[in-house]
Amino acid sequence: LIDRDEAVDRGWFGPKFTDAARERIGDLVVACKGTFAVVGVEGEPPHVARLIGQHGGLTAAEMAVPLWTYRA
């Protein structure tokens, strides 16, 4: 558990970070290791807490997500 500014300083959100992006992140950031996960299931169907896959991680493969954009 770390605060938003520390996560930004560590580069968890990439090398280019804007004020617009900062507004979309909460005050605190949780990152789990191994097989642990934090799951907020209030208002979700019960099976959500039992899902095998969880989005996000701190490995290079999980942090290097390609982004495709198109401007007309």
FIKOLZA-1660 file (N, C-alpha, C; in steps of 0.1 Angstrom, whole numbers, plus 5000, padded with zeros to 4 digits):
% residues 72
   i   px   py   pz ch aa at
   1 5009 4988 5000  A  L  N
   1 5000 5000 5000  A  L CA
   1 5009 5012 5000  A  L  C
   2 5008 5020 4990  A  I  N
   2 5015 5033 4989  A  I CA
   2 5006 5044 4984  A  I  C
   3 5011 5056 4986  A  D  N
   3 5002 5067 4981  A  D CA
   3 5005 5070 4966  A  D  C
   4 4995 5077 4960  A  R  N
   4 4996 5079 4945  A  R CA
   4 5009 5085 4941  A  R  C
   5 5014 5095 4948  A  D  N
   5 5026 5102 4944  A  D CA
   5 5038 5092 4943  A  D  C
   6 5039 5083 4953  A  E  N
   6 5050 5074 4953  A  E CA
   6 5049 5064 4941  A  E  C
   7 5037 5060 4938  A  A  N
   7 5035 5051 4927  A  A CA
   7 5039 5057 4914  A  A  C
   8 5035 5070 4913  A  V  N
   8 5039 5078 4901  A  V CA
   8 5054 5079 4900  A  V  C
   9 5061 5082 4911  A  D  N
   9 5075 5084 4912  A  D CA
   9 5082 5071 4908  A  D  C
  10 5076 5060 4912  A  R  N
  10 5082 5046 4909  A  R CA
  10 5080 5042 4894  A  R  C
  11 5072 5050 4887  A  G  N
  11 5070 5047 4873  A  G CA
  11 5059 5037 4870  A  G  C
  12 5051 5034 4880  A  W  N
  12 5040 5024 4879  A  W CA
  12 5030 5027 4868  A  W  C
  13 5029 5040 4864  A  F  N
  13 5019 5044 4854  A  F CA
  13 5026 5048 4842  A  F  C
  14 5038 5045 4840  A  G  N
  14 5046 5048 4828  A  G CA
  14 5054 5060 4829  A  G  C
  15 5063 5063 4819  A  P  N
  15 5072 5074 4819  A  P CA
  15 5066 5087 4817  A  P  C
  16 5055 5088 4811  A  K  N
  16 5048 5101 4808  A  K CA
  16 5035 5101 4816  A  K  C
  17 5034 5110 4826  A  F  N
  17 5022 5110 4834  A  F CA
  17 5017 5124 4835  A  F  C
  18 5004 5126 4832  A  T  N
  18 4998 5139 4831  A  T CA
  18 4989 5142 4843  A  T  C
  19 4986 5155 4845  A  D  N
  19 4977 5158 4855  A  D CA
  19 4963 5152 4853  A  D  C
  20 4959 5151 4841  A  A  N
  20 4946 5145 4838  A  A CA
  20 4946 5130 4842  A  A  C
  21 4957 5123 4841  A  A  N
  21 4958 5109 4845  A  A CA
  21 4958 5109 4861  A  A  C
  22 4964 5118 4867  A  R  N
  22 4965 5119 4882  A  R CA
  22 4951 5120 4888  A  R  C
  23 4942 5127 4881  A  E  N
  23 4929 5129 4887  A  E CA
  23 4921 5116 4887  A  E  C
  24 4925 5106 4879  A  R  N
  24 4918 5094 4878  A  R CA
  24 4922 5083 4887  A  R  C
  25 4933 5086 4895  A  I  N
  25 4939 5076 4904  A  I CA
  25 4935 5080 4918  A  I  C
  26 4932 5071 4926  A  G  N
  26 4928 5074 4940  A  G CA
  26 4940 5078 4948  A  G  C
  27 4938 5082 4961  A  D  N
  27 4948 5086 4970  A  D CA
  27 4959 5075 4973  A  D  C
  28 4954 5063 4973  A  L  N
  28 4962 5051 4977  A  L CA
  28 4962 5041 4965  A  L  C
  29 4973 5034 4964  A  V  N
  29 4975 5023 4954  A  V CA
  29 4979 5010 4961  A  V  C
  30 4972 4999 4958  A  V  N
  30 4975 4986 4963  A  V CA
  30 4981 4978 4953  A  V  C
  31 4992 4971 4956  A  A  N
  31 4999 4962 4947  A  A CA
  31 5002 4949 4955  A  A  C
  32 4997 4938 4950  A  C  N
  32 4999 4925 4957  A  C CA
  32 5009 4917 4950  A  C  C
  33 5016 4908 4958  A  K  N
  33 5026 4899 4952  A  K CA
  33 5021 4884 4953  A  K  C
  34 5026 4876 4945  A  G  N
  34 5023 4862 4945  A  G CA
  34 5009 4859 4941  A  G  C
  35 5002 4851 4949  A  T  N
  35 4988 4847 4945  A  T CA
  35 4978 4855 4953  A  T  C
  36 4982 4866 4959  A  F  N
  36 4973 4875 4967  A  F CA
  36 4966 4885 4957  A  F  C
  37 4954 4889 4961  A  A  N
  37 4947 4899 4953  A  A CA
  37 4937 4907 4963  A  A  C
  38 4935 4919 4960  A  V  N
  38 4925 4927 4967  A  V CA
  38 4913 4928 4958  A  V  C
  39 4902 4923 4962  A  V  N
  39 4890 4923 4954  A  V CA
  39 4878 4930 4961  A  V  C
  40 4873 4940 4954  A  G  N
  40 4861 4947 4959  A  G CA
  40 4849 4942 4952  A  G  C
  41 4841 4935 4959  A  V  N
  41 4830 4928 4952  A  V CA
  41 4816 4934 4956  A  V  C
  42 4816 4945 4963  A  E  N
  42 4803 4950 4967  A  E CA
  42 4795 4954 4954  A  E  C
  43 4783 4949 4952  A  G  N
  43 4775 4951 4940  A  G CA
  43 4779 4942 4929  A  G  C
  44 4789 4933 4930  A  E  N
  44 4792 4924 4920  A  E CA
  44 4787 4910 4923  A  E  C
  45 4785 4902 4912  A  P  N
  45 4780 4888 4914  A  P CA
  45 4790 4881 4923  A  P  C
  46 4786 4871 4931  A  P  N
  46 4796 4863 4939  A  P CA
  46 4807 4857 4932  A  P  C
  47 4805 4853 4919  A  H  N
  47 4816 4846 4912  A  H CA
  47 4828 4855 4909  A  H  C
  48 4826 4868 4910  A  V  N
  48 4837 4877 4907  A  V CA
  48 4849 4875 4916  A  V  C
  49 4847 4873 4929  A  A  N
  49 4857 4870 4939  A  A CA
  49 4865 4857 4936  A  A  C
  50 4859 4848 4928  A  R  N
  50 4866 4835 4926  A  R CA
  50 4873 4835 4912  A  R  C
  51 4873 4846 4905  A  L  N
  51 4879 4846 4892  A  L CA
  51 4894 4843 4893  A  L  C
  52 4899 4835 4884  A  I  N
  52 4914 4831 4884  A  I CA
  52 4922 4843 4880  A  I  C
  53 4919 4850 4870  A  G  N
  53 4927 4861 4864  A  G CA
  53 4923 4874 4871  A  G  C
  54 4934 4881 4874  A  Q  N
  54 4932 4895 4879  A  Q CA
  54 4940 4904 4871  A  Q  C
  55 4935 4916 4868  A  H  N
  55 4942 4925 4859  A  H CA
  55 4952 4933 4867  A  H  C
  56 4964 4935 4860  A  G  N
  56 4974 4943 4866  A  G CA
  56 4985 4935 4873  A  G  C
  57 4997 4941 4873  A  G  N
  57 5008 4934 4880  A  G CA
  57 5021 4943 4879  A  G  C
  58 5031 4939 4886  A  L  N
  58 5043 4947 4886  A  L CA
  58 5055 4941 4878  A  L  C
  59 5052 4930 4870  A  T  N
  59 5062 4924 4862  A  T CA
  59 5063 4933 4849  A  T  C
  60 5075 4932 4842  A  A  N
  60 5077 4940 4830  A  A CA
  60 5066 4936 4820  A  A  C
  61 5063 4923 4818  A  A  N
  61 5053 4919 4808  A  A CA
  61 5039 4924 4811  A  A  C
  62 5036 4926 4824  A  E  N
  62 5023 4931 4827  A  E CA
  62 5022 4946 4826  A  E  C
  63 5033 4953 4828  A  M  N
  63 5033 4967 4828  A  M CA
  63 5035 4973 4814  A  M  C
  64 5040 4965 4804  A  A  N
  64 5043 4969 4791  A  A CA
  64 5031 4965 4782  A  A  C
  65 5020 4973 4783  A  V  N
  65 5008 4970 4776  A  V CA
  65 5008 4979 4764  A  V  C
  66 5007 4973 4751  A  P  N
  66 5006 4982 4740  A  P CA
  66 4994 4990 4739  A  P  C
  67 4995 5002 4734  A  L  N
  67 4983 5011 4732  A  L CA
  67 4983 5015 4718  A  L  C
  68 4972 5013 4711  A  W  N
  68 4970 5017 4697  A  W CA
  68 4960 5029 4697  A  W  C
  69 4964 5039 4690  A  T  N
  69 4955 5051 4689  A  T CA
  69 4953 5054 4674  A  T  C
  70 4942 5060 4671  A  Y  N
  70 4940 5065 4657  A  Y CA
  70 4933 5078 4658  A  Y  C
  71 4938 5087 4650  A  R  N
  71 4932 5101 4650  A  R CA
  71 4928 5103 4635  A  R  C
  72 4915 5106 4633  A  A  N
  72 4910 5109 4620  A  A CA
  72 4913 5123 4616  A  A  C
% end
